[in-house]
Amino acid sequence: MRQIIITIYEIYLDRLTIVAEQLHREGLVIIHVYEFGVIIGMAEEKVILRIRNHKEVASLVEDKQVHIPPPDSEVQ
């Protein structure tokens, strides 16, 4: 599963709970829903592809993690 960040178009903010429920039914594991239109969740690749096609979804990006070595570590 991949962690994703979904932004909902502003015109659908009054239906945010309904949109989140729809995405959950499609396989999104919801971690958090922010009232300003952002949903954080986890999903498999095939679910991500389906979610991207929802008319309410303005953007969908995968949450990337960057590992930075400590300042005192040797440069590689």
TORMI-484470 format. One record per residue (C-alpha): residue in one letter; residue number from 1; x, y, z. Coordinates in steps of 0.1 Angstrom, whole numbers, m for minus. Layout:
N
['A'; NUM; [X; Y; Z]]
...
END
This chain:
76
['M'; 1; [0; 0; 0]]
['R'; 2; [11; 35; m7]]
['Q'; 3; [3; 66; 14]]
['I'; 4; [m14; 93; m8]]
['I'; 5; [m26; 129; m4]]
['I'; 6; [m58; 137; m22]]
['T'; 7; [m70; 173; m27]]
['I'; 8; [m107; 178; m34]]
['Y'; 9; [m119; 207; m56]]
['E'; 10; [m133; 236; m36]]
['I'; 11; [m168; 233; m52]]
['Y'; 12; [m172; 198; m35]]
['L'; 13; [m161; 208; 0]]
['D'; 14; [m198; 209; 12]]
['R'; 15; [m198; 171; 2]]
['L'; 16; [m164; 162; 17]]
['T'; 17; [m178; 136; 40]]
['I'; 18; [m197; 119; 11]]
['V'; 19; [m167; 121; m11]]
['A'; 20; [m145; 105; 16]]
['E'; 21; [m171; 77; 21]]
['Q'; 22; [m171; 70; m17]]
['L'; 23; [m133; 68; m18]]
['H'; 24; [m133; 45; 12]]
['R'; 25; [m158; 22; m5]]
['E'; 26; [m135; 20; m35]]
['G'; 27; [m106; 8; m13]]
['L'; 28; [m90; 39; 2]]
['V'; 29; [m79; 34; 38]]
['I'; 30; [m85; 69; 52]]
['I'; 31; [m60; 82; 78]]
['H'; 32; [m73; 117; 81]]
['V'; 33; [m98; 141; 65]]
['Y'; 34; [m91; 178; 67]]
['E'; 35; [m121; 202; 64]]
['F'; 36; [m102; 223; 38]]
['G'; 37; [m104; 195; 13]]
['V'; 38; [m74; 172; 19]]
['I'; 39; [m77; 135; 25]]
['I'; 40; [m47; 115; 37]]
['G'; 41; [m49; 78; 31]]
['M'; 42; [m34; 45; 20]]
['A'; 43; [m43; 26; m12]]
['E'; 44; [m31; m1; m36]]
['E'; 45; [m20; 10; m70]]
['K'; 46; [m52; m2; m88]]
['V'; 47; [m73; 18; m63]]
['I'; 48; [m51; 49; m68]]
['L'; 49; [m58; 47; m106]]
['R'; 50; [m96; 46; m100]]
['I'; 51; [m95; 74; m75]]
['R'; 52; [m77; 97; m99]]
['N'; 53; [m107; 96; m122]]
['H'; 54; [m132; 109; m97]]
['K'; 55; [m145; 143; m108]]
['E'; 56; [m141; 156; m72]]
['V'; 57; [m104; 149; m71]]
['A'; 58; [m82; 180; m80]]
['S'; 59; [m49; 162; m73]]
['L'; 60; [m36; 130; m60]]
['V'; 61; [1; 126; m50]]
['E'; 62; [21; 99; m34]]
['D'; 63; [36; 109; m1]]
['K'; 64; [73; 104; m5]]
['Q'; 65; [97; 100; 24]]
['V'; 66; [133; 113; 22]]
['H'; 67; [160; 100; 44]]
['I'; 68; [187; 124; 52]]
['P'; 69; [218; 112; 71]]
['P'; 70; [227; 130; 103]]
['P'; 71; [251; 160; 100]]
['D'; 72; [280; 141; 116]]
['S'; 73; [277; 111; 92]]
['E'; 74; [302; 104; 65]]
['V'; 75; [292; 117; 30]]
['Q'; 76; [288; 89; 5]]
END
